[in-house]
Amino acid sequence: MTGNRGSGRTRIRRNAKRAVYALDDIRAVLDANQVCHVAYVEDGEPRVIPTLYLRRGDYLYLHGNRQAAMLRHLAAGGLAAVSVMSLDGVVVARSGFHCSMNYRSVVVFGRGEAVPESEHETVLDGFVAALIPGHERMVRAPTAQELAATAAVRLPITEASAKIRTGDAIDDPGDLDADVWAGVIPLVTTVGEPTPNNDLKVGVALPGYVAGYRPPA
């Protein structure tokens, strides 16, 4: 299965050689991230909301307060565009025009739907597992009130495309002899030392899954 290359919404026109439509590649970019931006229209005005997401199969899942306008919009079948990007490096060129970034990005278009009630708690547990792998086995089960207060929606990953830039700066031939440094400054996410809560119970040890936590790559 591939992304919908024929769709006017997903076809990449600017720097089309960087376009990627294969669903496996789109999944890989999505799995390397945790935060997306959801764009939709509410009362005739544009909205953009940053939020945590979860990919399961060929769906993107979102969750949050049941009263949130974005979730109500998607649960009712509303249309949205979801964007995700990993910034991998700053590209330093010999001219300002060709300075750029190395990145992996995906845009997904689609109509939302409410997660079936039979899957609701499993999906919410999945968000914990995706955010802090291993922690889902330690936390208490959600209460009925917490489940009732939390909405979960999903969008199909059937109309999507990726755009990826890698490699060196691409300078004009006439600039190659300039006495200006050119190359790539890699950008990576680092993990600091876990800091315990001030109210942490005495004797609760730092678990290995926290000590060894690594963000999606």
RALINNOR-V381603 format. One record per residue. N is the residue number from 1. RES is the residue in one letter. SS is DSSP state (hx for helix, st for strand, lp for the rest). D_FIRST is the distance of its C-alpha to the first C-alpha in Angstrom with 2 decimals. Layout:
n:N res:RES ss:SS d_first:D_FIRST
n:N res:RES ss:SS d_first:D_FIRST
//
This chain:
n:1 res:M ss:lp d_first:0.00
n:2 res:T ss:st d_first:3.79
n:3 res:G ss:lp d_first:7.01
n:4 res:N ss:lp d_first:9.14
n:5 res:R ss:lp d_first:11.06
n:6 res:G ss:lp d_first:13.38
n:7 res:S ss:lp d_first:14.66
n:8 res:G ss:lp d_first:18.17
n:9 res:R ss:lp d_first:17.83
n:10 res:T ss:lp d_first:15.01
n:11 res:R ss:lp d_first:16.13
n:12 res:I ss:lp d_first:18.29
n:13 res:R ss:lp d_first:21.53
n:14 res:R ss:lp d_first:23.92
n:15 res:N ss:lp d_first:23.41
n:16 res:A ss:hx d_first:20.21
n:17 res:K ss:hx d_first:20.20
n:18 res:R ss:hx d_first:19.30
n:19 res:A ss:st d_first:16.11
n:20 res:V ss:st d_first:12.83
n:21 res:Y ss:lp d_first:9.53
n:22 res:A ss:st d_first:7.18
n:23 res:L ss:hx d_first:6.13
n:24 res:D ss:hx d_first:8.31
n:25 res:D ss:hx d_first:11.00
n:26 res:I ss:hx d_first:11.01
n:27 res:R ss:hx d_first:11.48
n:28 res:A ss:hx d_first:14.17
n:29 res:V ss:hx d_first:16.04
n:30 res:L ss:hx d_first:16.09
n:31 res:D ss:hx d_first:17.35
n:32 res:A ss:lp d_first:20.04
n:33 res:N ss:lp d_first:21.58
n:34 res:Q ss:lp d_first:23.29
n:35 res:V ss:st d_first:24.51
n:36 res:C ss:st d_first:22.88
n:37 res:H ss:st d_first:24.59
n:38 res:V ss:st d_first:23.98
n:39 res:A ss:st d_first:25.28
n:40 res:Y ss:st d_first:26.37
n:41 res:V ss:st d_first:29.41
n:42 res:E ss:st d_first:32.27
n:43 res:D ss:lp d_first:35.33
n:44 res:G ss:lp d_first:34.45
n:45 res:E ss:st d_first:34.28
n:46 res:P ss:st d_first:31.42
n:47 res:R ss:st d_first:30.76
n:48 res:V ss:st d_first:28.92
n:49 res:I ss:st d_first:28.87
n:50 res:P ss:st d_first:28.03
n:51 res:T ss:st d_first:26.94
n:52 res:L ss:st d_first:25.51
n:53 res:Y ss:lp d_first:21.96
n:54 res:L ss:st d_first:20.04
n:55 res:R ss:st d_first:16.35
n:56 res:R ss:st d_first:15.62
n:57 res:G ss:lp d_first:12.24
n:58 res:D ss:lp d_first:10.26
n:59 res:Y ss:st d_first:13.70
n:60 res:L ss:st d_first:16.36
n:61 res:Y ss:st d_first:19.78
n:62 res:L ss:st d_first:23.10
n:63 res:H ss:st d_first:26.59
n:64 res:G ss:st d_first:30.20
n:65 res:N ss:st d_first:33.38
n:66 res:R ss:lp d_first:33.03
n:67 res:Q ss:lp d_first:35.15
n:68 res:A ss:lp d_first:33.00
n:69 res:A ss:hx d_first:32.36
n:70 res:M ss:hx d_first:28.78
n:71 res:L ss:hx d_first:27.86
n:72 res:R ss:hx d_first:29.82
n:73 res:H ss:hx d_first:28.04
n:74 res:L ss:hx d_first:24.54
n:75 res:A ss:hx d_first:25.77
n:76 res:A ss:lp d_first:27.04
n:77 res:G ss:lp d_first:23.70
n:78 res:G ss:lp d_first:24.51
n:79 res:L ss:st d_first:22.29
n:80 res:A ss:st d_first:21.74
n:81 res:A ss:st d_first:20.34
n:82 res:V ss:st d_first:19.75
n:83 res:S ss:st d_first:20.30
n:84 res:V ss:st d_first:20.36
n:85 res:M ss:st d_first:21.98
n:86 res:S ss:st d_first:23.35
n:87 res:L ss:st d_first:26.40
n:88 res:D ss:st d_first:26.92
n:89 res:G ss:st d_first:29.95
n:90 res:V ss:st d_first:32.47
n:91 res:V ss:st d_first:32.69
n:92 res:V ss:st d_first:36.36
n:93 res:A ss:lp d_first:37.12
n:94 res:R ss:lp d_first:40.45
n:95 res:S ss:lp d_first:40.16
n:96 res:G ss:hx d_first:39.25
n:97 res:F ss:hx d_first:36.92
n:98 res:H ss:hx d_first:34.61
n:99 res:C ss:lp d_first:34.74
n:100 res:S ss:st d_first:31.32
n:101 res:M ss:st d_first:29.07
n:102 res:N ss:st d_first:26.36
n:103 res:Y ss:st d_first:23.60
n:104 res:R ss:st d_first:19.98
n:105 res:S ss:st d_first:18.92
n:106 res:V ss:st d_first:16.19
n:107 res:V ss:st d_first:16.68
n:108 res:V ss:st d_first:15.04
n:109 res:F ss:st d_first:16.32
n:110 res:G ss:st d_first:16.70
n:111 res:R ss:st d_first:19.29
n:112 res:G ss:st d_first:20.53
n:113 res:E ss:st d_first:21.62
n:114 res:A ss:st d_first:24.10
n:115 res:V ss:lp d_first:23.08
n:116 res:P ss:lp d_first:24.53
n:117 res:E ss:hx d_first:27.98
n:118 res:S ss:hx d_first:27.26
n:119 res:E ss:hx d_first:24.75
n:120 res:H ss:hx d_first:26.86
n:121 res:E ss:hx d_first:28.88
n:122 res:T ss:hx d_first:26.10
n:123 res:V ss:hx d_first:24.05
n:124 res:L ss:hx d_first:27.25
n:125 res:D ss:hx d_first:27.97
n:126 res:G ss:hx d_first:24.53
n:127 res:F ss:hx d_first:25.59
n:128 res:V ss:hx d_first:28.70
n:129 res:A ss:hx d_first:26.89
n:130 res:A ss:hx d_first:24.53
n:131 res:L ss:hx d_first:27.55
n:132 res:I ss:lp d_first:30.03
n:133 res:P ss:lp d_first:28.54
n:134 res:G ss:lp d_first:31.19
n:135 res:H ss:hx d_first:33.09
n:136 res:E ss:hx d_first:31.45
n:137 res:R ss:hx d_first:33.53
n:138 res:M ss:lp d_first:36.73
n:139 res:V ss:lp d_first:36.82
n:140 res:R ss:lp d_first:38.37
n:141 res:A ss:lp d_first:36.40
n:142 res:P ss:lp d_first:36.05
n:143 res:T ss:lp d_first:38.82
n:144 res:A ss:hx d_first:38.48
n:145 res:Q ss:hx d_first:39.60
n:146 res:E ss:hx d_first:36.96
n:147 res:L ss:hx d_first:34.18
n:148 res:A ss:hx d_first:35.67
n:149 res:A ss:hx d_first:35.87
n:150 res:T ss:st d_first:32.26
n:151 res:A ss:st d_first:29.34
n:152 res:A ss:st d_first:25.68
n:153 res:V ss:st d_first:22.94
n:154 res:R ss:st d_first:19.19
n:155 res:L ss:st d_first:16.64
n:156 res:P ss:st d_first:13.01
n:157 res:I ss:lp d_first:10.64
n:158 res:T ss:lp d_first:8.87
n:159 res:E ss:st d_first:11.13
n:160 res:A ss:st d_first:11.55
n:161 res:S ss:st d_first:12.43
n:162 res:A ss:st d_first:14.35
n:163 res:K ss:st d_first:17.62
n:164 res:I ss:st d_first:19.30
n:165 res:R ss:st d_first:22.82
n:166 res:T ss:lp d_first:24.44
n:167 res:G ss:lp d_first:27.64
n:168 res:D ss:lp d_first:31.11
n:169 res:A ss:lp d_first:32.78
n:170 res:I ss:lp d_first:32.60
n:171 res:D ss:lp d_first:36.17
n:172 res:D ss:lp d_first:37.94
n:173 res:P ss:hx d_first:39.82
n:174 res:G ss:hx d_first:43.08
n:175 res:D ss:hx d_first:42.52
n:176 res:L ss:lp d_first:41.91
n:177 res:D ss:lp d_first:45.65
n:178 res:A ss:lp d_first:46.12
n:179 res:D ss:lp d_first:47.62
n:180 res:V ss:lp d_first:44.77
n:181 res:W ss:lp d_first:42.56
n:182 res:A ss:lp d_first:38.83
n:183 res:G ss:st d_first:36.03
n:184 res:V ss:st d_first:33.70
n:185 res:I ss:st d_first:34.81
n:186 res:P ss:st d_first:32.26
n:187 res:L ss:lp d_first:31.65
n:188 res:V ss:lp d_first:31.01
n:189 res:T ss:lp d_first:31.35
n:190 res:T ss:lp d_first:34.25
n:191 res:V ss:lp d_first:35.34
n:192 res:G ss:lp d_first:38.98
n:193 res:E ss:lp d_first:41.33
n:194 res:P ss:lp d_first:40.70
n:195 res:T ss:lp d_first:43.52
n:196 res:P ss:lp d_first:44.74
n:197 res:N ss:lp d_first:45.70
n:198 res:N ss:lp d_first:49.43
n:199 res:D ss:lp d_first:49.58
n:200 res:L ss:lp d_first:47.82
n:201 res:K ss:lp d_first:49.78
n:202 res:V ss:lp d_first:51.96
n:203 res:G ss:lp d_first:50.70
n:204 res:V ss:lp d_first:46.98
n:205 res:A ss:lp d_first:45.49
n:206 res:L ss:lp d_first:42.59
n:207 res:P ss:lp d_first:39.66
n:208 res:G ss:hx d_first:37.85
n:209 res:Y ss:hx d_first:34.45
n:210 res:V ss:hx d_first:36.12
n:211 res:A ss:hx d_first:38.12
n:212 res:G ss:lp d_first:35.10
n:213 res:Y ss:lp d_first:32.67
n:214 res:R ss:lp d_first:30.14
n:215 res:P ss:lp d_first:27.78
n:216 res:P ss:lp d_first:24.04
n:217 res:A ss:lp d_first:23.80
//
